Each structure stands twice: as structure tokens, then as C-alpha cells.
Amino acid sequence: MTTNTVTVAILGPGGVGGLIGALLARDGHRVVCLAGEETTAVLRREGLRVQSTQYGDFTTPVEADTLLREPVDVTFVTVKQTALPAALDRVPPQVLGDGIVVPLLNGLDHLAALRRHYPAGQVVAGTIRVEATRTSPGRIAHTSPFTALELAAPLADLASHLRHAGLDVTLRTDESTMLWDKLSFLAPFALLTTRYQSAVGAIRDERRSELLAVLDEITAVARAAGTPVTAEAVLSFFDRAPEMMKSSMQRDAENGHPIELDAIGGAVLRAAATHRIETPITARLVAELVPTASQ
């Protein structure tokens, strides 16, 4: 991956995948979006349209298909965990070639599933922190003033391409620590904003004691899993976040879509059980959201 351009597949061109695909396409790379027939038709006809506080408003043409039909350099997997098993049919393992697979899903469990489905050495752990939403097929609203991507591999060339396209990219050496760094923030953020249907500003101001208690529980689990994270460090992210920022789980609940309760809250509770860490408040929040997840 040393050429000036790369060929990238985006499995799930929603908020996250659509934003990454649009930025790379605008920067001159070949981007193939993989989606259902309706979205594929819109993308072929109209391209990706982005409204962004960070990158401005722009439209860029992309290729689109319902199935990956040739090898690419990188496949970003950006579907929700709830849609992952069915979505993988769009990227047959025999078509993958030598390209890497970079999942940007929430939680922990998806890596093992992807490494069973594809050659394990070609699946590179990644995380992203961003608030981006698909408002309709091919339409992406990017509302956070940041797009921070992390990759747990020495992928200097790919990181260079992504940075040139406008992404903030960090290369990490420990994928478990990288995943827990994100989950330590995401789990309390998603569970509390979704449970109380409030943006992060209201959570940190009106429910601060509960936020602090959940942070204590989840960071204790993360430390038991080997990640040196503290509640104070995660709280600083909350206190710096834009007041009206919502979690993707909250937006999914508002729109009547399946929520990633098991991938996020369930992952924390399973790890807590493994390490024998008590997490009563986190468990209560997960239990209270089960009816929402079942809708």
C-alpha cells in the first residue's frame, strides 16, 4: 500500500462509513460502497453527500454495489453489530485477496467473529470517535468537531492516506487497550444518554452522581482487563464533549432502530463477570434498556 491512491471498500456506508468513504473519494481514492439495492442505486446516481461542521458540505461520486466482486486494499466494516452477520455476505472471503479488513464497530466481540470469517491476520482492530449520522441513503450529517480514528497495527501508509483525507489517525500497538479505551467512554455515554433520552450535557450536569458511579464500575472492569484507564480520565472526555452530543445508540432508539445493547453494555457485563467485578448500576441500566432493544 505504497501508491498514491488506494482502493477502499466500505461495508455499510452509513454515518461512519459514509463519512470515511466520502473523505477518501474526495481525496482521489477509489471507493466502493457495499449496501442494499436501494442505497446502491442512490449512491450510483447521486454519490455521497456530506454536511459537516469539520469538513464543510460536499458531494463526491463513489462506486456502489451489493457485493464485493474484486479484491481491494482495505475494507472498512462500518455496519452496526446487530447487522454484522448478514452484512458479511457482501464481502465473500474468497474475493478478499490480500486486502486488510478494518472493523469500526462498537464493543469487543466482533473481532473474534471477523477473524473466524476471514484470514485472522488480515483483520486489523480499529476504533473511531465521531458523531455522524445517515439521514437518508447517501446523505451523511457529521456534527462532531472531530473524527478520531485508531488502528492497532503498524499501517503507516494507510494512516498517511487517511490523514491526508482529513482524518485524525493514531496507530496503537495493543488492540485490547485500544478497544477498552473507547468502551470505557462509549458504554457510559451510550447507556446513560439512551436510558434517559438526554444529550451528554444533561447527563453530566443533571445525572453526574450516576455518571460517576458508572464510570467507576466500567473503568474498574477495564483495569482488570489490563487497560490502565481511570474514571477521572474518562470524565474529562465527558466534560469536554459538545453539550448536545448524542450517542449512536440514543439516535437508534429515537428512530426505532435496533440498538447495540449487547455489543456495548453486554460486553462490559461479560468482562465484569469474567474478572469478578461488581457492576450493579451498569447492570441496572442494561436491564432497563432491554425493552428498548427488543422493540
C-alpha positions, 0 to 999 in steps of 0.5 A: 500500500505504497501508491498514491491512491488506494482502493477502499471498500466500505461495508455499510456506508452509513454515518461512519462509513459514509463519512470515511468513504466520502473523505477518501473519494474526495481525496482521489481514492477509489471507493466502493460502497457495499449496501442494499439495492436501494442505497446502491442505486442512490449512491450510483446516481447521486454519490455521497453527500456530506454536511459537516461542521469539520469538513464543510458540505460536499458531494463526491461520486463513489462506486456502489454495489451489493457485493464485493466482486474484486479484491481491494486494499482495505475494507472498512466494516462500518455496519452496526453489530446487530447487522454484522452477520448478514452484512458479511455476505457482501464481502465473500472471503474468497474475493478478499485477496490480500486486502486488510479488513478494518472493523469500526464497530462498537464493543469487543466481540466482533473481532473474534467473529471477523477473524473466524470469517476471514484470514485472522491476520488480515483483520486489523482492530480499529476504533473511531470517535465521531458523531455522524449520522445517515439521514437518508441513503447517501446523505451523511450529517457529521456534527462532531468537531472531530473524527478520531480514528485508531488502528492497532497495527503498524499501517503507516501508509494507510494512516498517511492516506487517511490523514491526508483525507482529513482524518485524525489517525493514531496507530496503537500497538495493543488492540485490547487497550485500544478497544477498552479505551473507547468502551470505557467512554462509549458504554457510559455515554451510550447507556446513560444518554439512551436510558434517559433520552438526554444529550451528554450535557444533561447527563453530566450536569443533571445525572453526574452522581450516576455518571460517576458511579458508572464510570467507576464500575466500567473503568474498574472492569477495564483495569482488570482487563489490563487497560490502565484507564481511570474514571477521572480520565474518562470524565474529562472526555465527558466534560469536554464533549459538545453539550448536545452530543448524542450517542449512536445508540440514543439516535437508534432508539429515537428512530426505532432502530435496533440498538447495540445493547449487547455489543456495548453494555453486554460486553462490559457485563461479560468482562465484569463477570469474567474478572469478578467485578461488581457492576450493579448500576451498569447492570441496572441500566442494561436491564432497563434498556432491554425493552428498548432493544427488543422493540 
